[in-house]
Amino acid sequence: MEEKANLLNTINSPEDLRKLNIEQLIQVSSELRQFIIDVVCNNPGHFGASLGVVELTVALHYVFNTPYDKIIWDVGHQAYGHKILTGRRDIFATNRRYKGISGFPKMAESEYDAFGTGHSSTSISAALGMALAAKNKGEKRHVVAIIGDGAMTAGEAFEGLNNAGISNSDILVILNDNNIAIDANVGALKEYLLDITTSKTYNRFKDKVWNMLGVFGKHSPGARRVAAQIEAGLKSSILDKSNLFESLNFRYFGPIDGHDVMHLVKVLEDLKRIPGPKLLHCMTTKGKGFKLAEEDQTTYHAPGKFDRETGVIISTPATDSVLTFQEVFGSSMVELADLNDKIVAITPAMPTGSSLTTLMNKMPDRVYDVGIAEQHAVTFSAGLAALDLIPYCHIYSSFLQRAYDQIIHDVALQNLHVVFCIDRGGLVGADGATHHGFFDIAFLRSIPNMVVSAPMDEKELRDLLFTAQLEKNRVPFSIRYPRGRGVYKDWKKPFEEIEIGKSRMLKDGNDLAILTIGYPGNTASKVINKLEKDNYSIAHYDMRFAAPLDVNALHAVFRKFRHIITIEDGILRGGFGSAVIEFMNDNGYSAEVRRLGIPDYFVEHGTQDELYRECGFDAEGIEIAVREMLVKIQIQKI
């Protein structure tokens, strides 16, 4: 049998794709799926989500005139196939690597990336803005938002739907319904979508209606309208509820098979001709075409390296069995929940990533997964605290930004005892600019009543988690910790209280002082020990708190030293180092303070080590800064 030519290799843009006949799209879809598998097995990234939208991606670029027509992916980890079809096939192996292409759509990277989408639930609002801008300019653009059923749970998605429904804009929303985000979806919307997709009576009836439309529609527009009205009328009686999306003034179509590329093309061609806001409900399988990814969708969301043939994940051996901060957090939460029956935990759709699954399995009534809804998570936590529970609200740092008003208005203003467990603080690595968590110290330390803390190691993490639940510490309390492995193999020590606003001096010295907060203190300690062999005497303070500051320690430091270095894995502008300089100015001290941390720009993707080096607070960067300051001290002595 003659071997088929590789069609994917001939596609350097969607224009090339549109030259093919519709039957060839089945082969393109198969090749695209295999290409994603071949690359991602060796160069880790988001896996299952992109496999699940291969046919949808091919159909969209076949039907719509991209980049003139706009396609917005929500969340952007669905977009690998999109990137490959839009001129980035030959550089796709650099995906998420330092100086390579981004793992998410990025406007600066390609004209085909209509909008940057690293966080969820933004697509409908952005698409509406583009659709109305095109209408205002007299342009005949189509605008499509592809949003997952997990992302649809966030408030912004409903805000966008509500506004779009009265806009009379030519916007198409495609609901990519695979019944999972990273972990299994939760909430009433999940149950509603399940009703629509599993009602055999409704789906049999829908098929008959649309068959009738196909037979009579070409010759009788009236029959098409009558059939559509009959279907709409029976939706509510069969499903025992009205259609949510139609109640928001969207024309609802579906559910349809999101893996039938030829049918998708035909449906999208039809929808192009229908004016106004429309929603197409597509059923897909996350991890489609790779058996283990279909069976274990959470693990294979972003599995790391894996064997192409067997699917077995190639794990990197842990250094002396050192656990991650996330694993230590999860284990410690189980201990604390046993210790204090007022403690509950909240997660916005990240029970596995947060390591709350152990507590969830042991005490299911003490953990609340609220879906992708960070604003709700914070105010929900405030409500729990208002009736004397102690909510540990776990949110990734970059996602906490989405709930800033709720932190101020609903928690801090009312001085409610919510404990914010801020995961992935600092530079997270390959996810890049949308996911780095380096603003939280700066934006939290300005809020009255808020305790802002960062542990240097796992022992401090445990002790801060313990301290936060004590009756005498009934204040808003934030604890931020990094992504990745900790420091100690034997981290599990008895809990000890840490006095709020109290630092610890790790090493005394005479030449200069280094003040660190959080995980970078470990790197600083190594540098200090190295320089000690060269007879340099450097003091090291693990400050632990950015708010309140340990003013007693700072008075002692500024009385003794005229040269000080601060180190943090947060943005320098307004961060911990800025707080130290403010203290110096407010108290009339004079010293040279050099701040090391994240500069005033959005850091892109790479390994954590590569990014620490770029920002200048890896071991080499710290040593250079210290030696430069020591040279100044020697010159001043001459």
C-alpha positions as CSV (number, residue, x, y, z in Angstrom):
1,M,0.0,0.0,0.0
2,E,1.3,3.4,-0.9
3,E,2.2,5.5,2.2
4,K,0.3,8.7,2.6
5,A,2.3,11.9,2.3
6,N,2.8,13.8,5.6
7,L,0.3,16.7,5.2
8,L,1.3,18.5,8.4
9,N,4.8,19.2,7.0
10,T,3.2,21.1,4.2
11,I,1.3,23.4,6.5
12,N,3.2,26.5,7.4
13,S,0.2,28.7,7.9
14,P,-3.6,28.3,8.1
15,E,-3.7,29.4,4.4
16,D,-1.9,26.2,3.5
17,L,-4.4,24.2,5.6
18,R,-7.4,25.8,3.8
19,K,-6.0,24.6,0.4
20,L,-6.8,21.0,1.5
21,N,-10.1,19.2,0.9
22,I,-12.3,18.5,3.9
23,E,-11.6,14.8,3.8
24,Q,-7.9,15.4,4.3
25,L,-8.5,17.1,7.6
26,I,-8.9,13.7,9.3
27,Q,-5.3,12.9,8.3
28,V,-4.1,16.4,9.4
29,S,-5.7,15.9,12.8
30,S,-4.1,12.5,13.3
31,E,-0.7,13.9,12.3
32,L,-1.1,16.9,14.5
33,R,-2.0,14.8,17.5
34,Q,1.0,12.5,17.0
35,F,3.3,15.5,16.5
36,I,2.2,17.0,19.9
37,I,2.8,13.6,21.6
38,D,6.3,13.2,20.0
39,V,7.4,16.7,21.1
40,V,5.8,16.9,24.6
41,C,7.0,13.4,25.7
42,N,10.6,14.8,25.6
43,N,10.0,18.5,26.2
44,P,7.4,18.6,29.1
45,G,4.4,20.9,28.9
46,H,0.6,20.9,29.1
47,F,-0.4,17.7,27.4
48,G,-3.9,16.5,27.8
49,A,-5.7,19.8,27.1
50,S,-4.1,20.3,23.7
51,L,-4.8,16.7,22.6
52,G,-8.4,17.2,23.4
53,V,-8.9,20.1,21.0
54,V,-6.9,18.8,17.9
55,E,-10.0,18.4,15.7
56,L,-11.5,21.7,16.9
57,T,-8.2,23.5,16.2
58,V,-8.0,22.2,12.7
59,A,-11.6,23.0,12.0
60,L,-11.4,26.5,13.3
61,H,-8.4,27.4,11.2
62,Y,-9.9,25.7,8.2
63,V,-13.2,27.7,8.4
64,F,-12.1,31.1,9.7
65,N,-9.8,33.5,8.0
66,T,-7.2,33.8,10.6
67,P,-5.4,36.0,11.6
68,Y,-8.0,38.5,10.3
69,D,-10.7,36.5,12.1
70,K,-9.7,36.3,15.8
71,I,-9.5,33.0,17.8
72,I,-9.0,33.3,21.6
73,W,-8.0,30.2,23.6
74,D,-9.2,30.0,27.2
75,V,-7.2,28.7,29.0
76,G,-4.2,29.0,26.7
77,H,-2.7,25.6,27.5
78,Q,-5.1,24.2,24.8
79,A,-3.2,26.1,22.1
80,Y,-0.3,23.8,21.2
81,G,-2.0,22.6,18.0
82,H,-2.9,26.2,17.2
83,K,0.8,27.2,17.5
84,I,1.9,24.3,15.3
85,L,-0.6,25.2,12.5
86,T,0.3,28.9,12.6
87,G,4.0,28.8,11.6
88,R,5.6,27.5,14.8
89,R,5.9,23.8,13.9
90,D,9.7,23.9,13.4
91,I,10.4,25.7,16.6
92,F,7.7,24.0,18.7
93,A,10.5,21.9,20.4
94,T,11.6,25.2,22.2
95,N,8.1,25.5,23.8
96,R,8.5,26.7,27.4
97,R,12.3,26.6,27.2
98,Y,14.4,29.6,28.1
99,K,14.3,32.1,25.2
100,G,12.0,29.7,23.3
101,I,8.3,30.1,22.5
102,S,5.8,30.5,25.3
103,G,3.6,27.7,26.5
104,F,0.6,30.1,26.2
105,P,-0.8,32.3,23.4
106,K,1.2,35.6,23.4
107,M,0.4,38.5,21.2
108,A,4.0,39.6,20.9
109,E,4.9,36.1,19.6
110,S,2.5,35.8,16.7
111,E,-0.2,37.7,14.8
112,Y,-2.3,34.5,15.2
113,D,-2.2,34.8,19.0
114,A,-5.2,37.2,19.2
115,F,-4.9,37.6,23.0
116,G,-2.6,36.4,25.8
117,T,-4.4,33.8,27.9
118,G,-2.4,32.3,30.7
119,H,-5.1,32.7,33.3
120,S,-8.6,31.3,32.8
121,S,-12.0,32.8,32.0
122,T,-10.9,36.0,30.1
123,S,-11.7,35.0,26.6
124,I,-15.4,36.0,26.4
125,S,-14.7,39.5,27.7
126,A,-11.8,40.0,25.3
127,A,-13.7,38.5,22.4
128,L,-16.6,40.9,23.0
129,G,-14.2,43.8,23.1
130,M,-12.8,42.7,19.7
131,A,-16.1,42.1,18.1
132,L,-17.5,45.5,19.1
133,A,-14.3,47.2,18.0
134,A,-14.6,45.5,14.6
135,K,-18.2,46.6,14.4
136,N,-17.3,50.1,15.3
137,K,-14.7,50.2,12.6
138,G,-16.9,48.6,10.0
139,E,-14.9,45.5,9.7
140,K,-16.4,42.1,9.0
141,R,-14.3,40.0,11.4
142,H,-15.4,36.8,13.1
143,V,-14.4,36.5,16.7
144,V,-14.3,33.2,18.4
145,A,-13.7,32.4,22.1
146,I,-12.9,28.8,23.0
147,I,-13.5,28.3,26.8
148,G,-13.3,25.1,28.8
149,D,-16.1,24.0,31.1
150,G,-13.7,24.5,34.0
151,A,-12.9,28.1,33.0
152,M,-16.6,28.8,32.6
153,T,-17.1,28.6,36.4
154,A,-15.2,31.8,37.0
155,G,-17.2,35.0,37.5
156,E,-15.6,36.9,34.7
157,A,-16.9,34.4,32.2
158,F,-20.4,35.0,33.3
159,E,-19.8,38.8,33.3
160,G,-18.7,38.5,29.7
161,L,-21.7,36.3,28.7
162,N,-24.1,38.7,30.4
163,N,-22.7,41.7,28.6
164,A,-22.3,39.9,25.2
165,G,-25.9,38.8,25.3
166,I,-27.2,42.3,25.0
167,S,-24.5,43.5,22.7
168,N,-25.8,42.2,19.4
169,S,-22.2,41.5,18.5
170,D,-21.2,38.8,16.1
171,I,-19.4,36.6,18.7
172,L,-19.1,32.9,18.8
173,V,-18.3,31.2,22.1
174,I,-17.3,27.5,21.9
175,L,-17.7,25.6,25.1
176,N,-15.1,22.9,25.2
177,D,-16.8,20.5,27.6
178,N,-14.5,17.7,28.8
179,N,-15.8,17.6,32.4
180,I,-12.4,18.4,33.9
181,A,-10.1,21.3,34.5
182,I,-6.9,20.1,36.1
183,D,-8.8,18.2,38.7
184,A,-12.4,17.1,38.3
185,N,-14.8,19.9,37.9
186,V,-17.2,20.8,40.7
187,G,-20.3,22.9,41.1
188,A,-23.8,23.4,39.8
189,L,-22.6,24.3,36.2
190,K,-21.0,20.9,36.0
191,E,-24.3,19.2,36.9
192,Y,-26.2,21.4,34.4
193,L,-23.9,20.5,31.5
194,L,-24.1,16.9,32.5
195,D,-27.9,17.1,32.3
196,I,-27.6,18.5,28.7
197,T,-25.1,16.0,27.5
198,T,-26.5,12.8,29.0
199,S,-30.2,13.3,28.5
200,K,-30.9,10.6,26.0
201,T,-34.4,11.8,25.4
202,Y,-33.3,15.3,24.6
203,N,-30.4,14.2,22.4
204,R,-32.6,11.8,20.4
205,F,-35.1,14.5,19.9
206,K,-32.4,17.1,19.0
207,D,-31.1,14.8,16.3
208,K,-34.5,14.4,14.7
209,V,-35.1,18.1,14.8
210,W,-31.8,18.9,13.1
211,N,-32.3,16.1,10.5
212,M,-35.6,17.7,9.7
213,L,-33.8,21.0,9.3
214,G,-31.4,19.4,6.9
215,V,-34.2,17.9,4.8
216,F,-36.5,21.0,4.7
217,G,-34.3,23.9,5.6
218,K,-32.9,24.6,2.2
219,H,-36.4,24.9,0.7
220,S,-38.3,26.2,3.6
221,P,-36.9,28.8,6.0
222,G,-40.3,28.6,7.8
223,A,-39.8,25.0,8.6
224,R,-36.3,25.7,10.0
225,R,-37.8,28.4,12.3
226,V,-40.6,26.1,13.4
227,A,-38.3,23.2,14.1
228,A,-35.9,25.4,16.1
229,Q,-38.9,26.8,18.1
230,I,-40.1,23.2,18.8
231,E,-36.6,22.2,20.0
232,A,-36.3,25.3,22.2
233,G,-39.7,24.7,23.7
234,L,-39.0,21.1,24.6
235,K,-35.5,21.8,26.0
236,S,-37.0,23.0,29.3
237,S,-39.6,20.3,29.6
238,I,-37.2,17.4,28.8
239,L,-34.3,18.8,30.8
240,D,-36.7,20.2,33.5
241,K,-34.9,23.6,33.3
242,S,-34.5,26.4,30.9
243,N,-31.3,26.7,28.8
244,L,-28.8,28.8,30.8
245,F,-27.1,30.3,27.8
246,E,-30.3,31.1,25.9
247,S,-31.5,32.9,29.0
248,L,-28.5,35.2,28.5
249,N,-29.6,35.8,25.0
250,F,-27.1,33.5,23.3
251,R,-28.2,31.2,20.5
252,Y,-27.3,27.7,21.8
253,F,-26.1,24.9,19.5
254,G,-25.2,21.4,20.5
255,P,-23.9,19.4,22.2
256,I,-21.9,18.0,19.3
257,D,-18.9,15.7,19.0
258,G,-15.7,17.8,19.3
259,H,-13.6,15.0,17.7
260,D,-15.6,14.8,14.4
261,V,-13.5,17.3,12.3
262,M,-15.7,17.1,9.2
263,H,-18.9,17.7,11.1
264,L,-17.2,20.5,13.1
265,V,-16.3,22.2,9.8
266,K,-19.9,22.0,8.5
267,V,-21.3,23.4,11.8
268,L,-18.8,26.2,12.0
269,E,-19.5,27.2,8.4
270,D,-23.2,27.4,9.3
271,L,-22.6,29.4,12.4
272,K,-20.5,31.9,10.4
273,R,-23.7,32.9,8.7
274,I,-25.8,33.4,11.8
275,P,-25.6,36.9,13.3
276,G,-25.5,37.8,17.0
277,P,-24.0,36.0,20.0
278,K,-23.9,32.2,19.7
279,L,-22.6,29.4,21.8
280,L,-21.5,26.0,20.4
281,H,-21.3,23.2,23.0
282,C,-18.6,20.7,22.0
283,M,-18.0,17.4,23.9
284,T,-14.3,16.4,23.9
285,T,-12.1,14.1,25.8
286,K,-9.0,15.5,27.5
287,G,-6.0,13.5,26.5
288,K,-7.7,12.2,23.4
289,G,-5.6,9.7,21.4
290,F,-3.2,8.8,24.2
291,K,-4.6,6.0,26.3
292,L,-3.0,6.8,29.7
293,A,-3.8,10.5,29.3
294,E,-7.5,9.7,28.7
295,E,-7.5,7.4,31.8
296,D,-5.7,9.7,34.2
297,Q,-6.5,13.1,33.0
298,T,-5.2,14.9,36.1
299,T,-1.7,13.4,36.0
300,Y,-1.4,13.8,32.3
301,H,-2.5,17.5,32.4
302,A,1.2,18.3,32.6
303,P,3.0,15.0,33.2
304,G,6.7,15.9,32.7
305,K,8.8,13.6,30.5
306,F,7.2,10.3,29.6
307,D,7.9,7.3,27.4
308,R,6.4,7.8,24.0
309,E,5.4,4.1,23.6
310,T,4.3,3.1,27.1
311,G,3.2,6.5,28.5
312,V,5.2,5.8,31.7
313,I,6.3,9.0,33.3
314,I,10.0,9.4,33.6
315,S,10.4,10.8,37.1
316,T,13.5,12.7,38.3
317,P,14.8,11.2,41.5
318,A,14.3,13.5,44.5
319,T,17.5,14.8,46.2
320,D,17.8,12.6,49.3
321,S,14.0,12.2,49.3
322,V,13.5,15.9,50.0
323,L,9.8,16.7,49.6
324,T,8.3,19.7,47.8
325,F,6.9,22.6,49.8
326,Q,3.5,21.6,48.5
327,E,3.8,18.1,50.0
328,V,5.0,19.5,53.3
329,F,2.0,21.9,53.3
330,G,-0.5,19.1,52.6
331,S,0.9,16.9,55.3
332,S,1.0,19.7,57.8
333,M,-2.6,20.7,57.1
334,V,-3.7,17.1,58.1
335,E,-1.9,17.5,61.4
336,L,-3.3,20.9,62.0
337,A,-6.9,19.9,61.2
338,D,-6.5,17.0,63.7
339,L,-5.2,19.6,66.2
340,N,-7.9,22.3,65.7
341,D,-11.4,21.4,64.6
342,K,-12.1,25.0,63.5
343,I,-9.7,24.7,60.6
344,V,-11.1,24.2,57.1
345,A,-9.3,24.5,53.8
346,I,-10.4,26.2,50.5
347,T,-9.0,25.7,47.0
348,P,-10.1,27.2,43.7
349,A,-9.9,24.0,41.6
350,M,-6.3,23.0,42.6
351,P,-6.6,20.2,45.2
352,T,-3.9,18.1,43.6
353,G,-1.5,21.0,42.8
354,S,-1.9,22.3,46.4
355,S,-1.5,18.8,47.9
356,L,-4.8,19.1,49.7
357,T,-6.0,15.8,48.4
358,T,-4.8,13.9,51.5
359,L,-6.9,16.2,53.8
360,M,-9.7,16.0,51.3
361,N,-9.7,12.2,51.4
362,K,-9.4,12.0,55.2
363,M,-11.8,14.8,56.1
364,P,-13.9,15.6,53.1
365,D,-16.2,17.9,55.0
366,R,-13.2,20.1,55.9
367,V,-12.0,20.9,52.4
368,Y,-14.0,23.1,49.9
369,D,-13.1,23.1,46.2
370,V,-14.9,26.1,44.9
371,G,-13.9,25.7,41.2
372,I,-11.9,28.3,39.2
373,A,-13.2,31.2,41.2
374,E,-10.5,33.1,43.2
375,Q,-12.7,36.1,44.1
376,H,-15.4,33.8,45.4
377,A,-12.8,31.7,47.3
378,V,-11.6,34.7,49.2
379,T,-15.0,36.1,50.1
380,F,-16.3,32.6,50.9
381,S,-13.4,32.3,53.3
382,A,-14.3,35.6,54.8
383,G,-17.8,34.2,55.4
384,L,-16.4,31.1,57.1
385,A,-14.2,33.3,59.3
386,A,-17.2,35.6,60.2
387,L,-18.7,32.6,62.0
388,D,-15.6,31.6,63.8
389,L,-14.1,28.9,61.6
390,I,-10.4,29.3,60.6
391,P,-10.2,29.1,56.8
392,Y,-6.9,28.3,55.2
393,C,-7.4,29.7,51.7
394,H,-4.9,28.2,49.3
395,I,-4.3,30.1,46.1
396,Y,-1.3,30.3,43.7
397,S,0.3,33.7,44.0
398,S,-0.4,34.7,40.4
399,F,-4.1,33.8,40.8
400,L,-4.4,35.7,44.1
401,Q,-4.0,38.8,42.0
402,R,-7.5,38.2,40.7
403,A,-9.0,38.6,44.2
404,Y,-7.2,41.8,45.4
405,D,-10.4,43.7,46.1
406,Q,-11.8,40.8,48.1
407,I,-8.7,40.6,50.2
408,I,-8.9,44.3,51.0
409,H,-12.7,44.8,51.3
410,D,-14.0,41.5,52.6
411,V,-11.1,40.3,54.7
412,A,-8.6,42.9,55.8
413,L,-11.1,45.8,56.3
414,Q,-13.1,43.6,58.6
415,N,-10.0,42.1,60.2
416,L,-11.2,38.6,59.6
417,H,-9.1,35.6,60.5
418,V,-8.4,34.2,57.0
419,V,-5.1,32.4,56.5
420,F,-3.8,32.9,52.9
421,C,-1.6,30.0,51.9
422,I,0.1,31.5,48.9
423,D,1.6,28.8,46.7
424,R,4.1,29.2,43.9
425,G,5.5,32.4,45.3
426,G,8.4,33.8,43.3
427,L,9.6,32.5,39.9
428,V,7.8,29.3,38.9
429,G,9.8,28.3,35.8
430,A,8.5,27.2,32.5
431,D,4.9,28.5,32.8
432,G,6.4,32.0,32.5
433,A,5.2,35.5,32.9
434,T,1.5,34.7,33.4
435,H,2.3,32.4,36.3
436,H,5.2,33.8,38.1
437,G,4.1,34.8,41.6
438,F,6.3,37.8,42.4
439,F,3.8,40.6,43.1
440,D,2.2,39.3,46.3
441,I,4.7,40.7,48.9
442,A,4.4,44.2,47.3
443,F,0.6,44.2,47.0
444,L,-0.1,42.6,50.4
445,R,2.3,44.5,52.6
446,S,0.5,47.8,51.9
447,I,-2.8,46.4,53.3
448,P,-3.6,47.3,57.0
449,N,-4.1,44.4,59.4
450,M,-2.4,41.9,57.0
451,V,0.5,39.7,58.2
452,V,2.8,39.0,55.3
453,S,5.2,36.1,55.9
454,A,7.5,33.9,54.0
455,P,9.3,30.8,55.4
456,M,12.9,30.1,54.5
457,D,12.4,26.3,54.8
458,E,9.9,23.6,55.5
459,K,10.3,23.9,59.3
460,E,9.4,27.5,59.1
461,L,6.5,26.8,56.8
462,R,5.1,24.3,59.3
463,D,5.6,26.7,62.2
464,L,3.9,29.6,60.4
465,L,1.0,27.4,59.5
466,F,0.7,26.5,63.2
467,T,1.2,30.1,64.4
468,A,-1.6,31.4,62.1
469,Q,-4.3,29.3,63.7
470,L,-3.6,30.4,67.3
471,E,-6.4,32.2,69.0
472,K,-4.3,35.2,69.9
473,N,-3.4,35.7,66.2
474,R,-6.9,36.3,64.9
475,V,-5.9,38.6,62.0
476,P,-5.6,38.2,58.2
477,F,-2.4,36.1,57.8
478,S,-0.5,35.3,54.6
479,I,2.1,32.7,54.2
480,R,3.9,32.5,50.8
481,Y,6.2,29.7,49.7
482,P,7.8,28.7,46.5
483,R,7.3,26.0,43.9
484,G,9.6,23.0,44.2
485,R,11.6,21.0,46.6
486,G,12.5,22.1,50.1
487,V,15.7,21.9,52.0
488,Y,15.6,19.2,54.6
489,K,15.0,15.5,54.5
490,D,13.9,15.4,58.2
491,W,11.5,18.4,58.0
492,K,8.8,16.9,60.2
493,K,9.5,18.5,63.6
494,P,7.1,19.4,66.4
495,F,5.2,22.6,65.7
496,E,6.6,25.8,67.4
497,E,5.0,29.2,67.5
498,I,6.8,32.0,65.7
499,E,6.2,35.4,67.2
500,I,4.5,37.6,64.6
501,G,7.0,40.2,63.2
502,K,10.0,38.5,64.7
503,S,13.1,37.7,62.6
504,R,16.0,35.4,63.5
505,M,19.7,36.1,63.2
506,L,21.3,33.1,61.5
507,K,24.8,34.5,61.6
508,D,26.4,37.5,63.3
509,G,29.1,39.5,61.4
510,N,31.0,42.8,61.2
511,D,31.5,43.7,57.6
512,L,28.0,44.0,56.2
513,A,24.5,42.6,56.8
514,I,22.3,40.5,54.5
515,L,18.6,40.6,55.1
516,T,16.6,37.9,53.4
517,I,12.9,36.9,53.3
518,G,11.8,33.4,52.2
519,Y,13.5,30.7,50.2
520,P,16.4,32.8,48.8
521,G,17.8,32.9,52.3
522,N,19.1,29.4,51.7
523,T,21.2,30.5,48.8
524,A,22.4,33.5,50.7
525,S,23.5,31.2,53.6
526,K,25.7,29.1,51.2
527,V,27.3,32.3,49.8
528,I,28.0,33.6,53.3
529,N,29.6,30.3,54.3
530,K,31.8,30.4,51.2
531,L,32.9,34.0,51.8
532,E,33.6,33.2,55.5
533,K,36.5,31.0,54.3
534,D,38.0,34.2,52.8
535,N,37.8,35.8,56.2
536,Y,34.8,38.0,55.5
537,S,32.4,38.5,58.3
538,I,28.8,38.8,57.1
539,A,25.7,39.0,59.3
540,H,22.6,37.2,58.0
541,Y,19.0,37.8,59.2
542,D,16.1,35.7,58.1
543,M,13.4,38.4,58.4
544,R,10.4,36.0,57.9
545,F,7.9,38.9,57.9
546,A,7.5,41.8,55.4
547,A,4.7,43.1,57.5
548,P,5.0,43.7,60.3
549,L,8.7,44.2,60.1
550,D,10.9,43.3,63.0
551,V,11.8,46.9,63.9
552,N,14.0,45.9,66.8
553,A,16.2,43.8,64.5
554,L,16.3,46.6,61.9
555,H,17.3,49.2,64.5
556,A,20.1,46.9,65.5
557,V,21.2,46.4,61.9
558,F,21.2,50.1,61.0
559,R,23.1,51.1,64.1
560,K,25.8,48.6,63.4
561,F,26.1,48.5,59.6
562,R,26.5,51.0,56.8
563,H,26.3,48.5,54.0
564,I,23.2,46.2,53.7
565,I,21.9,43.8,51.1
566,T,18.3,42.7,50.9
567,I,17.3,39.6,49.0
568,E,13.8,38.5,48.0
569,D,12.1,36.4,45.2
570,G,9.6,39.2,44.7
571,I,9.3,42.3,42.6
572,L,11.8,44.9,43.8
573,R,9.4,47.9,43.3
574,G,7.4,48.1,46.5
575,G,8.7,44.8,47.9
576,F,10.6,43.7,51.0
577,G,13.7,45.7,50.1
578,S,11.6,48.8,49.7
579,A,10.1,48.3,53.1
580,V,13.6,48.2,54.6
581,I,14.6,51.5,52.8
582,E,11.3,53.1,54.1
583,F,12.3,52.0,57.6
584,M,15.7,53.5,57.2
585,N,14.3,56.8,55.9
586,D,11.5,57.0,58.5
587,N,14.0,56.5,61.3
588,G,16.8,58.8,60.1
589,Y,19.4,56.2,59.4
590,S,21.9,56.5,56.6
591,A,23.3,53.4,54.8
592,E,23.9,51.9,51.4
593,V,21.2,49.4,50.8
594,R,21.4,47.2,47.7
595,R,18.3,45.3,46.8
596,L,18.4,41.9,45.0
597,G,15.2,40.5,43.6
598,I,13.0,40.6,40.5
599,P,13.6,43.6,38.3
600,D,11.0,46.0,36.9
601,Y,9.9,43.9,33.9
602,F,7.8,40.8,33.2
603,V,10.3,37.8,33.4
604,E,9.6,35.2,30.7
605,H,9.9,31.4,31.0
606,G,12.8,29.1,31.7
607,T,13.9,26.9,34.5
608,Q,13.9,28.4,37.9
609,D,17.7,28.3,38.0
610,E,18.0,30.1,34.7
611,L,15.6,32.8,35.8
612,Y,17.3,33.3,39.2
613,R,20.5,33.8,37.3
614,E,18.8,36.3,34.9
615,C,17.4,38.3,37.9
616,G,20.8,38.3,39.7
617,F,20.0,36.5,42.9
618,D,21.3,33.0,42.2
619,A,24.5,32.1,44.2
620,E,26.8,33.8,41.7
621,G,24.7,36.9,41.5
622,I,24.6,37.2,45.3
623,E,28.3,36.6,45.6
624,I,29.1,39.3,43.0
625,A,26.9,41.8,44.8
626,V,28.5,41.0,48.2
627,R,32.1,41.3,46.8
628,E,31.3,44.6,45.1
629,M,30.0,46.0,48.4
630,L,33.0,44.6,50.3
631,V,35.3,46.4,47.8
632,K,33.5,49.6,48.5
633,I,34.0,49.1,52.3
634,Q,37.7,48.5,51.8
635,I,38.1,51.6,49.7
636,Q,36.2,53.7,52.3
637,K,38.6,52.4,55.0
638,I,41.7,53.6,53.1
